[in-house]
Amino acid sequence: MAKDTYHHGNLRAALLNAALNALKDEPPAKLSLRQLAGCLGVSANAPYAHFASKDDLLDALRREGFVELKSEMADALAVAGSGRSVELAALGRAYLRFGREKPHLYALMFAEGPVPSEATASAATDSFALLRQTVEGLGTDPDLAHFAWALVHGLVTLDAAGQLEPLGAAPIEDLAPRLAQILIGTR
């Protein structure tokens, strides 16, 4: 059997999945590779063949999150109609949906922690670059990408904290098209 399977199948993927599930119940600081190994029925040392430390595992989760976020935004953009606010709204909806459907991963992606690896920093930059390229392709102010990102990130954060409904905000899914219209200046 290949060295990276440990009679488990794909241990690396299983560790990432187990860590993501564990984050639903406890903060990243409480995770341990030993605990994850026990949950997966492998030796306490097996995870170290894939991750040098818990920080490495969390970094890999962050990187996968940014890659997945970019993919979801690209897919949304590919099926969106054309038009200035339509494309920006499609990206916003994908971003909001990702944050709502994967709140623990989303929180980890933007949490303070160890300096991300070069690969994770690159994946984060790539996901933002898709938004920036779309905004620049619309012929609008390039700073609009930063404003759009800040707004959707803020909405996801407020939604995760349960702060939108008490304020009487529209459902989060309905906010992306309206934000796009406001940012681009169309009504």
C-alpha positions in Angstrom: 0.0 0.0 0.0 1.2 3.5 -0.7 3.0 5.4 2.1 0.3 8.2 2.2 -2.6 5.9 2.8 -1.8 4.3 6.2 -4.5 1.7 5.5 -7.0 4.5 5.7 -7.6 5.6 2.1 -6.6 9.2 1.7 -5.5 10.2 5.2 -4.6 13.7 4.3 -8.2 14.4 3.0 -9.7 12.6 6.0 -7.6 14.8 8.4 -8.7 18.0 6.6 -12.4 16.9 6.7 -12.2 15.8 10.4 -10.6 19.1 11.3 -13.2 21.0 9.5 -16.0 19.1 11.3 -14.2 19.6 14.6 -14.2 23.4 14.0 -18.0 23.3 14.2 -17.7 22.5 17.9 -14.4 24.0 19.0 -12.0 26.8 18.1 -8.9 26.1 16.1 -6.7 26.5 19.2 -8.3 23.4 20.7 -7.7 21.1 17.8 -5.0 18.5 18.0 -3.5 16.2 15.5 -3.5 13.4 18.1 -7.3 13.9 18.7 -8.0 13.8 14.9 -5.9 10.7 14.5 -7.9 9.0 17.3 -11.2 10.0 15.6 -9.9 8.5 12.3 -8.6 5.3 13.9 -4.9 5.8 12.9 -1.8 6.1 15.0 -1.1 9.3 16.8 2.0 9.8 14.5 0.2 9.1 11.2 -1.0 12.7 10.7 2.6 13.9 10.8 3.4 12.3 7.5 1.0 14.9 6.0 1.3 17.9 8.3 4.3 18.9 10.3 2.0 20.6 12.9 -1.6 21.6 13.6 -0.7 25.0 12.1 0.2 23.3 8.8 -3.1 21.5 8.8 -5.0 24.7 9.5 -3.0 26.4 6.7 -4.0 23.7 4.3 -7.6 24.1 5.2 -7.4 27.9 4.7 -5.8 27.3 1.3 -8.4 24.8 0.2 -11.1 27.3 1.3 -9.7 30.1 -0.8 -9.4 27.8 -3.8 -13.0 26.6 -3.3 -14.2 30.2 -2.9 -12.5 31.3 -6.2 -14.0 28.2 -8.0 -17.5 29.0 -6.7 -17.2 32.7 -7.8 -15.8 31.7 -11.2 -18.7 29.2 -11.7 -21.2 31.9 -10.7 -19.6 34.3 -13.1 -19.6 31.8 -15.9 -23.4 31.3 -15.8 -24.2 35.0 -15.0 -25.7 37.1 -17.7 -23.8 40.0 -19.0 -24.1 43.5 -17.6 -22.3 45.6 -15.1 -24.3 44.8 -12.1 -25.2 41.3 -13.1 -21.6 40.1 -13.0 -20.8 41.8 -9.8 -24.0 40.5 -8.2 -23.2 37.0 -9.3 -19.8 37.2 -7.6 -21.4 38.7 -4.5 -24.0 36.0 -4.3 -21.4 33.3 -4.6 -19.3 34.9 -1.9 -22.3 35.3 0.4 -23.4 31.7 -0.2 -20.0 30.3 0.5 -19.8 32.2 3.8 -23.3 31.1 4.8 -22.9 27.5 3.8 -19.3 27.1 5.2 -19.2 29.4 8.2 -16.5 27.6 10.1 -14.2 27.3 7.1 -14.9 31.0 6.2 -14.1 32.1 9.8 -10.8 30.1 9.7 -9.9 31.6 6.3 -10.0 35.1 7.8 -8.9 34.4 11.4 -5.8 35.7 12.9 -3.1 33.1 13.2 0.3 32.1 12.0 1.6 33.8 8.9 0.0 31.8 6.0 2.2 29.8 3.7 3.1 31.2 0.4 0.6 28.8 -1.3 -2.2 30.0 1.0 -1.4 33.6 0.5 -1.3 33.0 -3.2 -4.7 31.3 -3.1 -6.2 34.2 -1.1 -4.8 36.7 -3.6 -6.2 34.7 -6.5 -9.7 34.6 -5.1 -9.6 38.4 -4.7 -8.0 38.9 -8.1 -11.1 37.3 -9.7 -13.3 40.1 -8.2 -10.7 42.8 -9.1 -10.5 41.6 -12.7 -14.3 41.5 -13.1 -14.6 45.0 -11.7 -11.8 46.3 -13.9 -13.4 44.6 -16.9 -16.6 46.6 -16.2 -14.6 49.8 -16.8 -15.3 51.1 -13.3 -13.1 52.5 -10.6 -10.5 49.7 -9.6 -11.0 50.6 -5.9 -14.6 49.4 -6.3 -13.2 45.8 -6.0 -12.0 46.7 -2.5 -15.3 48.3 -1.5 -17.2 45.3 -2.9 -15.1 42.8 -1.0 -15.3 44.8 2.2 -19.1 45.0 1.9 -19.7 41.3 1.2 -17.2 40.2 3.8 -18.9 42.5 6.3 -22.3 41.0 5.4 -21.1 37.5 5.8 -19.5 38.4 9.2 -22.7 40.1 10.4 -24.8 37.2 9.2 -22.7 34.7 11.0 -23.0 36.7 14.2 -26.8 36.8 13.8 -26.8 40.6 13.5 -28.6 41.2 10.2 -32.1 40.0 11.1 -32.5 42.0 14.2 -31.6 45.1 12.2 -34.4 44.3 9.7 -32.0 43.7 6.8 -33.2 42.0 3.7 -32.3 38.3 3.4 -28.6 38.0 2.7 -29.3 36.4 -0.7 -31.2 39.5 -1.8 -28.5 41.9 -0.8 -25.8 41.1 -3.4 -27.8 42.4 -6.4 -28.7 45.6 -4.5 -25.1 46.1 -3.4 -23.9 45.7 -7.0 -26.4 48.3 -8.2 -25.3 50.7 -5.5 -21.6 50.2 -6.0 -21.8 50.6 -9.8 -24.2 53.5 -9.5 -27.2 52.0 -11.4 -30.7 51.9 -10.1 
